[in-house]
Amino acid sequence: MGVFVLLLSASICFSQGKTQTEYDAMLNEECKKTVPLTPPQELYKKILNGEKIHLLDTREGREYQVSAIKGTIHVGFLFFSKKILQKIRKEDLVIVYCTIGARSETIGNRLIKHGFQNVYNVYGAIIQWMNEGLPVYHNNQKTDEVHFYSKKWGQWLNKGKPRY
């Protein structure tokens, strides 16, 4: 009986996707934490409270077109444009995100090097955001889809539908 319960428990855990502990471990390998982190729930509260935030999506266009956090400005990664920086005061709150947090960390570091003083990276990025049940949008309509550039990252999504 004990072995059956153990196997059943392992099967249930595996069928629900990767665990938060596994995701946290992966993030620790991929992200250097050189930009201060903000938890998704904290960002969501700021959004709901109407706080002034410059929320920058650093994913590529094909990813952004599938879904994004509401109120996001798409800045991309490979062709990141410094033009957007002209519209943001250096003391304003700037929050960046991507798929897992690595690309947004790079853009966050660029912002800091350009003198921005209040820059944060979303912990776990859009995957963590979705796994916590927070909303994303496509053309102002809620969606449960998130675009991933590879199945390597899509495996971490426990809520929602990955698109490749």
N, C-alpha and C positions, 0 to 999 in steps of 0.2 A: 504494500500500500504506500509506504513512504517513497519508494522509487517512482511510482506512478504519479504521485502528487508533485514530486520534484520535476519529472519530465513534463507534466501538464503546465506547471508554473513557467518552466523555461520556454515551452512552446508559446504560451500566451505572451510573455515578454518579447520574444523574437518576432511574433506576428504583429506586434504593435510598433515595430520600427526600432531605431536606435534609441538608447536611453539618454537622458539628460546628462548623466555622468560621462557617457562616451562622447557626447557632443562637446561638453566642456573640455574634455581631454584633447579632442581634435582641435578645438579653438586655441588651446594653449600651445599647440604645436605650430599652427598656421599664423597666429597673430602675436605680435611682440608687445602689445599693450603700451605703445609709445604715445598714444593719444588717449586721454581720459575716456572711460567707458560710461555709458548710461544704459540702464536696463530698459527693455522695451516698455514695460508697464509705466515707468517713470516718464518716458517720452509721451506715451499715450495720454497720461494725465495732463501733461503740459498742452498737448493738442486740444484735448477736451476743454481745458480751462481758457483756451484762446490766447495762450502766451505767444509772444512774438518769437518765432523760430525760423531760421533759414535751414530748412531740411533738404539736404542734397543727396540725390540718388546717384551713386558713382558706378552703377552697372552700365553695360552697353545698351544701345538703343533697342535691340531685339528683346532684351530682358525687360526693360522698362515698359515697352509697349504691351506686354502681357498683363502686368499689374505693378502697382506701386502704392506706397503709403500715401494717403490723401494729403495734399498740400505740398508735395515734393517738387523740387526743381531738379530736372534731369541735367547732370553735368558730365556724365560719362566718365570713362577712365582713360582709355588709350588716347582719346582726342580731347582730354580735359581742357576746357577753355577758361583762360584767366579773365575773360570779359565779365563773367558772372561776379567776379570779385569786386568789380567797380561799383556794383549795386549794393554791396554789403559793407556796413561800417565794421571796422576792426574790433570794436568792443561788443558787437551783436552776438547773440547766441547762435552758433552754427552747429548743426548735428548732421553727421554723414552716415550713410549706410550703403551696403552692397548685398551680396548673397550671404557671406559668412563673417565679413568684417575685415578681411585682409586688404582688398582694394580701397575700401573707404579709409582704412588706417593710413595707407599711402597718401591719399588725397588730403586727409586730415593733417598729416605731417607737412605737406606742401602749404596748406593754409597757415599753419603755425609759423613756418619759415617766412611767410609773407606778412607776418605781424598780427595775425588774428589771435585774439586773446581768450576766446571763450568757445573752444572747439571740442566737440565730443563725438565719439564713435558709438553706434548702437551695438550693445553686447549681443553677439550671435547673429546680428543683422536680420535680414528678412526671414531667414529660416526660423530663428528664435521667435521673432514677431508672430509668424504664422503658428508655430507650435504652441504659443501662449494664447491662441485663439483671437488675435487682434486682426482687424479688418485691413484688406488691401482692395484696390479699386482698378478697374479697367474702364476707361471712358466714363468716369463718374458713377459707375455701377459696381457694387460689391462683387467680388469674385473670389474663388478659392484656388485659383491657378497661380503658379509662380514659375517663371522661366529659369531654367538652369542651363548653363553652358556645358555641363557634363553630368552623367549619372553618378559620378563620384560624389557630387554635392547633393544631388536629389535624394540620395538614400537617407539623408538626415531629416527630411521633412516628414513629420509624424501626423500633421494635420494639413489638409489641402491637397491639391493635385499638382504634381510636377509636370512641366512641359520642357521639352528639349528641342 
